[in-house]
Amino acid sequence: MRNLLCLFLASLLVSGCAPLKKLGSAGDGSEKTGPAALVAFEQEVKITKLWSTNSLGEYRSINGGIRPVLAAGVIYAADSDGNVVAVDADTGKQIWKKSLDTPLAGGVGLGGNLLVVAGTDGDVFALEADTGEQRWSAWVTSEVLSSPAVNADVVVVQSHDGKLVGLHASNGENRWQYEIDSPILTLRGTSPPVLSDEMLIAGFANGKIVALAADSGSLLWENRLAIPQGRTELERLIDIDGRAVLVDEVIYASSYQGRIGAIAKASGRGIWYQDSSTVHDLAYGLGQVYSVQKDDEVRAIRGNSGQTVWSNDQLRLRKLNSPATIEGYLAVADGDGYLHLLSQTDGRFVARTRVDGAGVTAPMIADGQKLYVQDNDGGLTAYQID
């Protein structure tokens, strides 16, 4: 009977993160109060729309597992139905479009002229970034819910069953594999691996951050970022689903129902830790680390000490996406499609605009004074911050 109960709970959890998020910040049904109403404020900054294009279909990816990327003046983006596009970042003009006959849940990974996306059945597709032509395809053992890491030699994919797979960038053949013992229950999501020089950094559902040699998959170090707490399997969930941030020689990472921490890249030694709960990417700017907590409180932490600088709970339960820093501001978008700009200094609102009524889930791209946003209706929009 106990095994049947565990299997039933597991099926609920791996079906998606949404059921957990509906519980609210403390898992007590607090979302019954509804999302916070938008507060009025004096606009201090101008958000100007530069262009908008509808080259994609609907976005239904889990926790921003599909994300646009920007390289050499081109935005590469994908949707949940298998469409991949390249768009000129200055004009919004479509350069090419490729339709893959499979649902996608992970991407876009980009390295050199290789663009990689992955699907819900474990399919991995590598395309030529210049033309969109398919170079190779491969298969891993479970669905891929985050963007692969790509360089000239290796493509690294994290599958939902706790495996990291290194594929030859030239032909997609299996190069190495690293595996963890996954917890009985996990959130439906994975952390995008990060490549830095010859090191690969990845977070797992067991709350550990690991560093591997990118060419061989051999373990360099591991760090237990989060420690399970509580008596039930739900209370002990500590998945690392957001992308870590690497600043100089320090890695900043966070987990669900666990901690946010600063970790020395060379050794894996913990520098500081603070209680935190998020499934989103972190952002960094002005010496501070920014996170969106599971109840949608936006928090700023001093990068060298872990001290909380400010927090803003006025967007509570509005289904925020991952934060992005642009100039001296912090950008977040919500489930109703509003784009919010906050001051990195004190967290006050400085500007707001409506992107699209269907909402924004995908992580955003910041480049200088420009912000690129992929909405859930398939639109790509460029904004300038003045």
C-alpha positions as CSV (number, residue, x, y, z in Angstrom):
1,M,0.0,0.0,0.0
2,R,2.8,2.4,0.9
3,N,4.5,1.8,-2.5
4,L,1.2,2.5,-4.3
5,L,0.9,5.8,-2.4
6,C,4.4,6.8,-3.3
7,L,3.8,6.0,-7.0
8,F,0.6,8.1,-6.9
9,L,2.3,11.1,-5.4
10,A,5.2,10.8,-7.8
11,S,2.9,10.8,-10.8
12,L,1.4,14.1,-9.6
13,L,4.7,15.7,-9.0
14,V,6.4,14.7,-12.2
15,S,3.4,15.9,-14.2
16,G,4.5,19.5,-13.7
17,C,5.5,22.2,-11.2
18,A,2.1,23.9,-11.4
19,P,0.3,21.7,-8.8
20,L,3.0,22.6,-6.2
21,K,3.0,26.3,-7.0
22,K,-0.8,26.4,-6.4
23,L,-0.1,25.6,-2.8
24,G,1.4,29.0,-2.2
25,S,4.6,30.0,-0.4
26,A,4.1,27.7,2.6
27,G,2.1,24.9,1.0
28,D,-0.9,25.9,3.0
29,G,-3.4,27.0,0.3
30,S,-2.4,30.7,0.7
31,E,-3.0,31.3,-3.0
32,K,-6.7,31.4,-2.2
33,T,-6.1,35.1,-1.5
34,G,-5.3,35.5,-5.2
35,P,-2.4,37.2,-6.9
36,A,-1.4,40.7,-5.7
37,A,-3.1,43.6,-7.4
38,L,-0.7,45.9,-9.3
39,V,0.2,49.0,-7.3
40,A,0.3,52.4,-8.8
41,F,3.6,54.3,-9.0
42,E,5.3,57.1,-10.8
43,Q,7.1,55.9,-13.9
44,E,10.7,56.8,-13.7
45,V,11.9,55.0,-16.9
46,K,10.6,54.8,-20.4
47,I,10.0,51.3,-22.0
48,T,9.8,51.7,-25.8
49,K,8.7,48.8,-28.0
50,L,11.2,48.6,-31.0
51,W,9.6,45.7,-32.9
52,S,7.4,42.6,-32.4
53,T,7.0,39.5,-34.5
54,N,4.8,36.4,-34.3
55,S,7.1,33.8,-35.8
56,L,6.4,31.0,-33.2
57,G,3.5,29.1,-31.8
58,E,2.4,28.7,-28.2
59,Y,4.9,28.5,-25.3
60,R,4.0,25.7,-22.8
61,S,7.4,24.8,-21.5
62,I,8.0,23.9,-17.8
63,N,9.7,26.7,-15.8
64,G,11.3,28.3,-18.8
65,G,12.9,25.1,-20.1
66,I,12.8,26.6,-23.6
67,R,14.6,29.9,-23.6
68,P,15.7,32.3,-26.4
69,V,19.4,33.1,-26.9
70,L,21.2,36.0,-28.5
71,A,24.5,35.7,-30.5
72,A,26.1,38.0,-33.1
73,G,23.0,40.1,-33.5
74,V,20.6,37.1,-34.0
75,I,17.9,35.8,-31.6
76,Y,17.3,32.0,-31.7
77,A,14.0,30.9,-30.2
78,A,11.8,27.8,-30.1
79,D,8.2,26.9,-29.2
80,S,6.6,23.9,-27.6
81,D,5.3,22.5,-30.9
82,G,8.8,22.0,-32.4
83,N,9.3,25.3,-34.3
84,V,12.7,26.9,-34.2
85,V,13.4,30.4,-35.6
86,A,16.3,32.8,-36.1
87,V,15.4,36.5,-36.0
88,D,17.4,39.6,-36.7
89,A,17.8,41.3,-33.2
90,D,17.8,44.8,-34.8
91,T,14.7,44.6,-37.0
92,G,12.7,41.5,-35.9
93,K,12.9,40.1,-39.4
94,Q,12.9,36.4,-39.7
95,I,16.1,34.9,-41.0
96,W,15.0,31.2,-41.1
97,K,12.5,28.9,-39.6
98,K,12.7,25.1,-39.0
99,S,9.8,22.9,-38.0
100,L,10.7,19.7,-36.2
101,D,8.0,17.0,-36.0
102,T,8.2,16.6,-32.2
103,P,7.2,18.5,-29.1
104,L,10.0,20.4,-27.6
105,A,10.7,21.1,-23.9
106,G,14.4,22.0,-23.7
107,G,16.5,24.6,-25.5
108,V,17.9,26.7,-27.0
109,G,21.5,25.7,-26.5
110,L,24.0,27.5,-28.7
111,G,27.7,27.1,-29.2
112,G,29.6,28.3,-32.3
113,N,27.5,27.5,-35.3
114,L,25.6,24.7,-33.5
115,L,22.1,25.2,-32.1
116,V,20.6,22.4,-30.0
117,V,17.0,21.8,-28.8
118,A,15.4,18.7,-27.1
119,G,12.1,17.1,-26.8
120,T,9.7,15.5,-24.3
121,D,10.6,12.0,-25.6
122,G,14.3,12.5,-25.1
123,D,15.1,13.5,-28.7
124,V,18.0,15.9,-29.2
125,F,18.3,17.9,-32.4
126,A,21.3,19.9,-33.6
127,L,20.8,22.5,-36.3
128,E,23.2,24.8,-38.2
129,A,22.8,28.3,-36.6
130,D,23.3,30.0,-39.9
131,T,20.7,28.2,-41.9
132,G,18.5,26.0,-39.6
133,E,19.5,22.9,-41.5
134,Q,19.5,19.8,-39.3
135,R,23.1,18.5,-38.7
136,W,22.2,15.4,-36.5
137,S,19.8,14.0,-34.0
138,A,20.3,11.8,-31.0
139,W,18.3,10.3,-28.2
140,V,18.7,10.3,-24.4
141,T,16.8,8.1,-21.9
142,S,14.2,10.7,-20.6
143,E,12.6,14.0,-21.4
144,V,14.8,17.1,-21.5
145,L,13.3,20.0,-19.7
146,S,16.2,22.5,-19.9
147,S,18.5,24.0,-22.5
148,P,21.6,21.9,-23.4
149,A,25.1,23.4,-22.9
150,V,27.1,23.5,-26.1
151,N,30.7,24.3,-27.2
152,A,32.8,23.3,-30.2
153,D,33.5,19.8,-28.8
154,V,30.6,18.6,-26.7
155,V,26.9,19.0,-26.2
156,V,25.7,18.3,-22.7
157,V,22.1,17.4,-22.0
158,Q,20.5,16.9,-18.6
159,S,17.5,14.5,-18.7
160,H,14.8,14.3,-16.1
161,D,15.9,10.9,-14.9
162,G,19.0,12.3,-13.2
163,K,21.5,11.8,-16.1
164,L,24.0,14.2,-17.7
165,V,24.9,13.0,-21.2
166,G,27.9,14.4,-23.1
167,L,27.4,14.1,-26.9
168,H,30.0,14.7,-29.6
169,A,29.2,18.1,-31.1
170,S,30.2,16.8,-34.6
171,N,27.8,13.9,-34.9
172,G,25.7,13.5,-31.7
173,E,27.3,10.2,-30.7
174,N,27.4,9.4,-27.0
175,R,30.7,10.6,-25.4
176,W,30.1,10.1,-21.6
177,Q,27.4,9.9,-19.0
178,Y,27.2,11.0,-15.4
179,E,24.3,9.8,-13.2
180,I,22.9,10.5,-9.7
181,D,20.4,8.5,-7.6
182,S,17.3,10.6,-8.0
183,P,15.0,11.1,-5.0
184,I,11.6,9.3,-5.1
185,L,9.8,12.5,-5.7
186,T,11.0,15.4,-7.8
187,L,9.6,18.5,-9.4
188,R,9.1,18.3,-13.2
189,G,12.0,20.4,-14.2
190,T,15.8,20.4,-14.5
191,S,18.6,22.9,-14.2
192,P,20.3,24.0,-17.4
193,P,24.0,22.9,-17.3
194,V,26.6,25.6,-17.6
195,L,29.9,25.3,-19.5
196,S,32.8,27.4,-18.4
197,D,36.2,26.9,-20.0
198,E,36.7,23.1,-19.7
199,M,34.4,22.8,-16.7
200,L,30.7,21.8,-16.7
201,I,28.5,22.9,-13.8
202,A,25.1,21.3,-13.1
203,G,22.5,21.1,-10.4
204,F,20.3,18.1,-9.6
205,A,17.1,17.1,-7.9
206,N,19.0,15.8,-4.8
207,G,20.1,19.3,-4.0
208,K,23.7,18.9,-5.2
209,I,25.8,21.1,-7.5
210,V,28.6,19.2,-9.3
211,A,31.5,20.2,-11.5
212,L,32.6,17.8,-14.2
213,A,35.4,17.8,-16.8
214,A,33.5,18.7,-20.0
215,D,35.5,16.5,-22.2
216,S,35.3,13.3,-20.1
217,G,32.4,13.7,-17.6
218,S,34.8,12.9,-14.7
219,L,33.8,14.5,-11.4
220,L,35.9,17.4,-10.2
221,W,33.9,18.3,-7.1
222,E,30.4,18.3,-5.6
223,N,28.7,20.6,-3.2
224,R,25.5,19.9,-1.2
225,L,23.6,23.2,-1.7
226,A,20.4,22.0,-0.1
227,I,19.6,19.6,2.7
228,P,16.2,17.9,2.9
229,Q,14.1,19.0,5.8
230,G,10.7,17.8,7.1
231,R,9.1,14.4,7.6
232,T,7.1,14.0,4.3
233,E,8.5,13.5,0.8
234,L,6.8,16.8,-0.2
235,E,8.5,18.7,2.6
236,R,11.9,17.2,1.6
237,L,11.8,18.3,-2.1
238,I,15.0,20.3,-2.7
239,D,15.3,20.3,-6.5
240,I,17.7,22.6,-8.3
241,D,15.8,23.7,-11.4
242,G,17.1,27.2,-12.1
243,R,20.3,28.1,-14.0
244,A,23.3,29.0,-11.9
245,V,25.1,32.3,-12.4
246,L,28.9,32.3,-12.8
247,V,30.6,35.7,-11.9
248,D,34.4,35.7,-12.1
249,E,35.3,32.6,-10.0
250,V,32.1,32.4,-7.9
251,I,29.1,30.3,-8.7
252,Y,25.7,31.4,-7.4
253,A,23.0,28.7,-7.3
254,S,19.7,28.1,-5.5
255,S,17.2,25.3,-4.9
256,Y,13.5,24.7,-4.1
257,Q,12.8,24.5,-0.3
258,G,16.6,24.7,0.4
259,R,19.2,27.4,0.1
260,I,20.9,29.9,-2.1
261,G,24.6,29.9,-2.0
262,A,27.9,31.2,-3.3
263,I,30.4,28.5,-4.3
264,A,34.1,28.7,-5.2
265,K,34.4,27.6,-8.8
266,A,37.8,26.1,-8.5
267,S,37.2,23.9,-5.4
268,G,33.4,23.7,-4.8
269,R,33.9,25.2,-1.3
270,G,30.8,27.0,0.0
271,I,31.4,30.7,0.7
272,W,28.0,31.5,2.2
273,Y,24.4,30.1,2.2
274,Q,21.0,31.5,3.0
275,D,17.6,29.9,3.2
276,S,15.7,30.2,-0.1
277,S,13.1,28.5,-2.3
278,T,13.0,29.0,-6.0
279,V,12.7,27.1,-9.3
280,H,13.9,30.1,-11.4
281,D,17.2,31.3,-12.7
282,L,19.2,33.7,-10.7
283,A,20.4,37.1,-12.0
284,Y,23.4,39.2,-11.0
285,G,24.1,43.0,-11.1
286,L,25.6,45.7,-9.1
287,G,27.3,43.2,-6.8
288,Q,24.0,41.6,-5.9
289,V,22.2,38.3,-6.7
290,Y,18.5,38.4,-7.5
291,S,16.0,35.6,-7.1
292,V,12.2,35.2,-7.5
293,Q,11.1,33.1,-4.6
294,K,8.3,30.4,-4.9
295,D,5.7,32.9,-3.6
296,D,7.0,35.5,-6.2
297,E,8.7,37.7,-3.7
298,V,11.7,39.3,-5.5
299,R,14.8,39.3,-3.4
300,A,18.3,40.9,-3.7
301,I,21.2,39.5,-1.8
302,R,24.7,40.9,-1.5
303,G,27.0,38.7,-3.6
304,N,30.0,38.8,-1.3
305,S,28.3,38.1,2.0
306,G,24.8,36.6,1.5
307,Q,23.2,39.5,3.3
308,T,19.6,40.4,2.1
309,V,19.7,43.9,0.7
310,W,16.0,44.3,-0.1
311,S,12.9,42.3,-0.9
312,N,9.7,43.2,-2.8
313,D,6.5,41.2,-2.2
314,Q,4.2,43.4,-4.2
315,L,4.1,40.9,-7.1
316,R,3.2,38.0,-4.8
317,L,1.6,35.0,-6.6
318,R,1.6,36.7,-10.0
319,K,3.5,33.8,-11.6
320,L,6.7,35.6,-12.4
321,N,9.4,34.3,-14.8
322,S,13.2,34.4,-14.1
323,P,14.7,37.9,-13.4
324,A,17.0,39.6,-15.7
325,T,19.3,42.6,-15.1
326,I,19.4,45.4,-17.6
327,E,21.4,48.6,-17.0
328,G,20.7,49.5,-13.3
329,Y,17.3,47.7,-13.3
330,L,15.8,44.3,-12.7
331,A,13.2,43.0,-15.1
332,V,10.6,40.4,-14.4
333,A,7.4,39.5,-16.3
334,D,4.2,37.9,-15.0
335,G,1.5,35.5,-15.9
336,D,-0.8,38.3,-17.1
337,G,1.8,39.5,-19.5
338,Y,3.1,42.6,-17.6
339,L,6.7,43.5,-17.8
340,H,8.0,45.1,-14.5
341,L,11.2,47.1,-14.0
342,L,12.6,47.4,-10.5
343,S,15.5,49.4,-9.2
344,Q,18.4,47.2,-8.4
345,T,19.3,49.6,-5.5
346,D,16.1,49.3,-3.4
347,G,13.6,47.2,-5.3
348,R,11.1,49.9,-6.0
349,F,9.1,49.9,-9.2
350,V,10.4,52.2,-11.9
351,A,8.4,51.2,-15.0
352,R,5.8,48.8,-16.3
353,T,4.3,47.8,-19.7
354,R,2.0,45.1,-21.0
355,V,3.6,42.5,-23.3
356,D,0.8,40.1,-24.1
357,G,-2.3,39.0,-22.2
358,A,-1.3,35.3,-22.4
359,G,1.6,35.9,-20.1
360,V,5.4,35.5,-20.1
361,T,7.1,32.3,-18.9
362,A,10.4,32.1,-20.9
363,P,13.5,33.7,-19.4
364,M,14.3,37.1,-21.1
365,I,17.4,38.4,-22.8
366,A,19.1,41.6,-21.8
367,D,21.6,43.2,-24.0
368,G,22.8,46.7,-23.2
369,Q,19.6,48.9,-23.1
370,K,17.6,46.3,-25.0
371,L,15.3,43.6,-23.6
372,Y,14.0,40.7,-25.7
373,V,10.8,39.0,-24.5
374,Q,9.2,35.8,-25.7
375,D,5.5,35.6,-24.7
376,N,3.3,32.6,-24.3
377,D,1.3,33.4,-27.5
378,G,4.4,33.0,-29.6
379,G,5.5,36.6,-29.9
380,L,9.0,37.9,-29.8
381,T,9.3,41.6,-28.8
382,A,12.2,43.9,-28.4
383,Y,12.1,46.8,-25.9
384,Q,14.5,49.7,-25.3
385,I,15.0,51.0,-21.7
386,D,15.6,54.8,-21.5
